[in-house]
Amino acid sequence: MSPRISGLLRPAVNTTMALGVAGAVALGGSPTAAGPSVAASGQQVASQITPAASMTTGTRRHHRHKHHGFRGDWRARVLRVARAQTGDQYRYGAAGPNAFDCSGLTSYVYRVATGRRLPHSSSAQQGSTRRISAASARPGDLVFFHDGGHVYHVAIYAGHHTVIHAPYPGQRVKRERIWTSAVTYGRVA
């Protein structure tokens, strides 16, 4: 069974098991006291479910599910996906899922977390966001680093004057403090 399908079945499996146990307890005080047929069917269901459920209990680093639009808490999803990439290698031109450059990381994170596609260029990403003040910046917004009038780097704002970013060759995706005042902030609208 594919991880995606088993991930979709997980809530149904948990509900089915809980209802079976709850029904058995209601009938006789314990799953086995309800009688052999209920206990056997509960064990049979559990034995069929355990392999599928065990496939879904592992932690997946890369979030492969799709989100459409900015419904719900999109900022939390952006940060969760960005944090999941921590430790991945920097590689120029890479856009995931195992290596990134700075704009490749931000475009990957937004695509996976929100379904929104950003261009693979820090200056183009700045052009596709709404500029906001530093005081208005919230976790999940983008931070653009400038040298003169040129944008040379982009990162995801993680709060408390920190970013999650793919720094440069030889480094890995990490969270660190913003090291310069030559930054602007942008919000993906």
GIBELFEN-V447123 format. One record per pair of residues at least 24 apart in sequence whose ideal C-beta (glycine too) atoms are under 8 Angstrom apart, sorted by the first residue. I is the first residue (numbers start at 1). J is the second residue. D is the distance in Angstrom with one decimal. If there is no record, write none. Layout:
BEGIN
i: {I/I}
j: {J/J}
d: {D/D}
END
This chain:
BEGIN
i: {1/1/3/3/3/4/4/6/6/6/6/7/7/9/9/10/10/13/13/13/14/16/16/17/17/17/17/20/61/62/62/62/62/63/63/64/65/66/66/67/67/67/67/68/69/69/70/70/74/74/74/75/75/75/76/77/77/78/78/78/78/78/78/78/79/79/79/79/79/80/81/81/81/81/82/82/82/82/82/83/83/85/85/85/86/86/86/86/86/87/87/87/88/88/88/89/89/90/90/90/90/90/90/90/90/91/92/95/100/100/101/102/102/102/102/102/102/103/104/105/105/105/105/105/106/106/106/106/109/110/114/116/118/122/122/122/122/123/123/125/125/126/126/126/126/128/129/129/129/129/130/130/130/130/131/131/131/132/132/132/133/134/134/136/137/141/141/141/141/142/142/142/142/143/143/143/143/143/144/144/144/144/145/145/145/146/146/146/147/157}
j: {52/55/55/56/60/64/65/52/53/55/56/56/65/52/56/53/56/49/52/53/53/45/49/42/45/46/49/45/85/96/97/98/112/112/113/112/112/112/115/112/113/114/115/115/114/115/114/116/113/114/140/138/139/140/140/113/114/109/110/113/114/139/140/156/139/140/156/158/164/113/108/109/112/113/109/113/156/158/164/164/175/109/164/173/164/172/173/174/175/172/173/174/166/172/173/172/173/166/167/168/169/170/171/172/173/169/169/120/166/173/166/153/154/155/165/166/167/154/166/156/164/165/166/173/142/154/155/156/156/188/188/188/188/151/152/153/154/150/151/154/186/151/154/184/186/188/186/187/188/189/186/187/188/189/184/185/186/185/186/187/185/183/185/185/185/185/186/187/188/185/186/187/188/178/183/184/185/186/183/184/185/186/180/182/183/182/183/184/182/185}
d: {5.7/6.7/6.4/7.0/7.4/7.3/7.6/4.9/7.8/4.8/4.9/5.4/7.7/6.2/8.0/6.7/4.8/5.0/6.6/5.6/7.9/6.6/7.5/8.0/6.8/6.6/6.5/6.0/7.6/7.4/4.6/7.9/7.7/5.1/7.1/7.3/7.8/7.7/5.9/7.6/6.1/5.4/5.0/4.5/7.2/6.3/5.7/7.5/6.7/5.2/6.9/6.3/5.6/3.5/7.8/4.0/6.7/5.9/6.7/4.6/6.8/7.8/4.0/6.5/5.6/6.0/7.4/6.5/7.5/7.2/7.9/4.8/5.0/4.4/4.8/8.0/4.9/7.4/4.4/6.6/7.7/7.1/7.7/4.8/7.1/7.5/5.3/6.0/6.9/5.2/6.4/7.7/7.5/6.2/4.7/5.9/8.0/4.8/6.2/6.0/5.6/7.1/5.1/6.6/7.3/7.6/6.6/5.9/4.3/6.2/5.7/5.2/5.2/6.7/5.8/5.0/7.6/5.4/7.0/7.6/7.9/6.6/4.4/6.2/6.1/5.3/7.2/6.0/6.3/6.2/7.5/5.9/7.0/4.8/6.8/6.0/4.0/7.4/4.4/5.5/7.4/5.2/7.3/7.3/5.8/7.5/3.0/5.8/5.5/7.2/6.5/5.0/8.0/5.0/6.2/7.1/5.7/5.0/6.7/5.1/7.0/7.7/6.0/7.3/4.3/5.5/6.5/5.1/7.8/7.0/4.6/7.5/6.9/6.7/5.4/7.7/5.8/7.9/6.3/4.9/7.4/6.2/6.5/6.5/5.5/4.6/6.8/6.8/6.9/6.7}
END
